[in-house]
Amino acid sequence: MNKETIKVPEKGTYQWQLFDYWSDEFRHTHADHSAYIALNFAGVLDACRNKFHSLIQHHSQHLCDAKGGKRHSRAIARLQNTMSGAAMSYETCFRRSAA
């Protein structure tokens, strides 16, 4: 698996302050819109979306494995509970309601 890290804004910048505020808001409320806003302010929404989808796809391919199916199912659940997962969930719901 690729261990590429996603870069957030430089500490002390205005973008960092916004990211910090909204990521704290997400940690306390687990609100999908807070995660979306935080990643958007950080300028990493596309990178998070790509990484999230590739990880979900990887684990989905292994769901049917007799040995590791449950482990991959738990990994998908953990991914969906991350800030990236919440942001992608919000984005999906927002697109559905706008259509």
C-alpha positions in Angstrom: 0.0 0.0 0.0 1.1 3.5 -0.7 2.1 5.4 2.4 2.0 8.9 0.8 1.0 11.6 3.3 -1.4 14.4 2.6 0.1 17.8 3.3 -1.9 20.3 5.3 -1.4 24.1 5.3 1.8 25.4 7.0 1.3 26.0 10.7 0.6 29.6 11.7 -1.0 30.6 8.3 -4.6 31.7 8.0 -5.4 28.5 6.2 -3.9 26.5 9.0 -6.1 28.4 11.6 -9.2 27.7 9.6 -8.3 24.0 9.1 -7.4 23.7 12.8 -10.8 25.3 13.9 -12.9 23.1 11.6 -10.9 19.9 12.3 -11.4 20.5 16.1 -15.1 21.1 15.4 -15.2 17.7 13.6 -13.5 16.0 16.4 -16.1 17.3 18.9 -19.2 16.9 16.8 -18.4 14.4 14.1 -20.3 16.6 11.7 -19.7 15.7 8.1 -19.9 19.3 7.0 -17.1 20.3 9.4 -14.8 17.6 7.9 -15.6 18.8 4.4 -14.9 22.4 5.3 -11.7 21.6 7.1 -10.3 19.5 4.2 -11.4 22.2 1.8 -9.7 25.0 3.7 -6.5 22.9 3.9 -6.6 22.5 0.1 -6.4 18.7 0.4 -10.0 17.7 -0.4 -9.1 16.1 -3.8 -6.1 14.2 -2.4 -8.2 12.9 0.5 -11.0 11.9 -1.9 -8.5 10.0 -4.1 -6.8 8.3 -1.2 -10.1 7.4 0.5 -11.6 5.9 -2.6 -8.5 3.9 -3.4 -8.4 2.5 0.2 -12.1 1.6 0.1 -11.6 -0.1 -3.3 -8.7 -2.1 -2.0 -10.6 -3.3 1.1 -13.8 -3.9 -0.9 -11.9 -6.3 -3.3 -10.9 -8.4 -0.3 -14.3 -8.5 1.5 -15.1 -12.0 0.0 -11.9 -13.5 1.3 -12.7 -16.3 3.8 -9.7 -15.4 6.0 -9.7 -11.6 6.0 -13.2 -10.6 5.1 -14.2 -9.4 8.5 -10.9 -7.5 8.9 -11.5 -5.7 5.6 -15.0 -4.9 6.6 -13.8 -3.4 9.9 -11.2 -1.4 7.9 -13.9 0.1 5.7 -15.9 1.0 8.8 -12.9 2.7 10.3 -12.2 4.6 7.0 -15.8 5.8 6.9 -15.4 7.2 10.4 -12.4 9.3 9.5 -12.5 13.0 8.6 -12.0 12.0 4.9 -14.8 9.6 5.1 -17.1 12.1 6.7 -16.2 14.7 4.0 -16.9 12.3 1.2 -20.2 11.3 2.8 -21.2 15.0 3.1 -20.2 15.6 -0.5 -22.2 12.6 -1.7 -25.3 13.8 0.2 -24.9 17.4 -1.0 -24.7 16.3 -4.6 -27.8 14.1 -4.2 -29.8 17.0 -2.7 -28.7 19.5 -5.3 -29.8 17.2 -8.2 
